[in-house]
């Protein structure tokens, strides 16, 4: 469920969602804090199960042991934990301290390294460091004028011969989007190609009126 869907409810699940979206760090922190440990009050905090992602994983016939993965904008940690179960050494970050605290609370014995980080000020050691970089719905959570910067930073974290996997709400080029979230056009995602990545797969699926893309890239 996204913020636009929430507009049709008579009562908001989380009053912080109604706050003006100015600074991403304060807005998302307010949503997580106002949820008061109720995962149902974080509308994007769905489980890791998604048909596009599940299908992609089913086609991977390889071992992930000792391979490094970075989960961008990890939220409450479901995707990070899924990749850890597959054998990855996972680092997961979010800009909201409350989200990271909540991840550690939900998964107290996790092998995932959870940390607070700003996408635009990532540690230098993360550059070209990860065999898999995974972003589910993070770029679209930022205003459109930040998308190009976000795409460049995410691409920079992928190691040589590594994989980038993007999931996002999709739209046609030129189709208006009112967020958050701000759905992405395939042409906008082509900025990953300008960062030296190669597109391996593009899938476009619509379910319950919501269009979703899954895009796989490789770094030569």
Beta strands, then each sheet from edge to edge (+ up, - down):
strand 1: 68-72
strand 2: 89-94
strand 3: 113-116
strand 4: 130-136
strand 5: 158-171
strand 6: 184-185
strand 7: 197-207
strand 8: 210-219
sheet 1: 3+ 2+ 1+ 4+ 5+ 6+
sheet 2: 3+ 2+ 1+ 4+ 5+ 8- 7+
end
